[in-house]
Amino acid sequence: LPAPGMLAVSGTGDVFVASPTTGEILALKDENGDGRADKKAPFLSGRNKPYDLAFEAEGDYFYFTESQRLSRVPYPPGEMINQQSVQVVLRD
């Protein structure tokens, strides 16, 4: 992963990694329990230096920061590629 930023782990155990240099948030899935990612997919792309990542306690939303804003997307558990619209929560 090129210059990874923050990590977040979903309730299903999938790992999400921010890559500020590529503008992506990657989803990594370990399907066989060996501790290594068997699948990698761009959960979100085209973002402006994404960095901080978090899942809402109820697991309904995935939050992330990028240059001068906090955004969220609905998160269906286990989803590897986002199909939802990004919602801006706070702008600087």
Residue pairs with C-beta under 8 A, 6 or more apart in sequence:
1 17
1 19
1 26
2 19
2 21
2 22
3 19
3 20
3 21
4 17
4 18
4 19
5 17
5 18
5 19
5 20
5 50
5 51
5 52
5 53
6 17
6 18
6 51
6 52
6 53
7 15
7 16
7 17
7 18
7 53
8 15
8 16
8 53
8 54
8 55
8 62
9 15
9 16
9 55
10 16
10 55
10 59
10 62
10 75
10 77
10 78
11 55
11 59
11 77
12 77
12 78
13 30
14 27
14 28
14 29
14 78
14 80
15 27
15 28
15 29
15 30
15 37
16 25
16 26
16 27
16 28
16 43
16 53
16 62
17 25
17 26
17 28
17 53
18 24
18 25
18 50
18 51
18 52
18 53
18 64
19 25
19 26
19 50
20 49
20 50
20 51
22 45
23 45
23 46
23 47
23 48
23 49
23 50
24 42
24 43
24 44
24 45
24 47
24 50
25 42
25 43
25 44
25 45
25 47
25 50
25 53
25 64
26 40
26 41
26 42
26 43
27 39
27 40
27 41
27 42
27 43
27 79
27 80
27 81
28 37
28 39
28 40
29 37
29 38
29 39
29 40
29 80
30 36
30 37
30 38
31 38
31 39
32 38
39 80
41 80
41 81
42 81
43 62
43 79
43 80
43 81
43 82
44 50
44 64
44 73
44 82
44 86
47 64
47 66
48 66
48 67
49 66
49 67
50 64
50 65
50 66
51 64
51 65
51 66
52 63
52 64
52 65
53 62
53 63
53 64
54 62
54 63
54 64
55 61
55 62
55 63
55 75
56 62
56 63
56 72
56 75
59 75
59 77
60 74
60 75
61 72
61 73
61 74
61 75
62 72
62 73
62 74
62 75
62 82
63 70
63 71
63 72
63 89
64 70
64 71
64 72
65 71
68 91
68 92
69 88
69 89
69 90
69 91
69 92
70 88
70 89
70 90
71 86
71 87
71 88
71 89
72 86
72 87
72 89
73 82
73 84
73 85
73 86
73 87
74 84
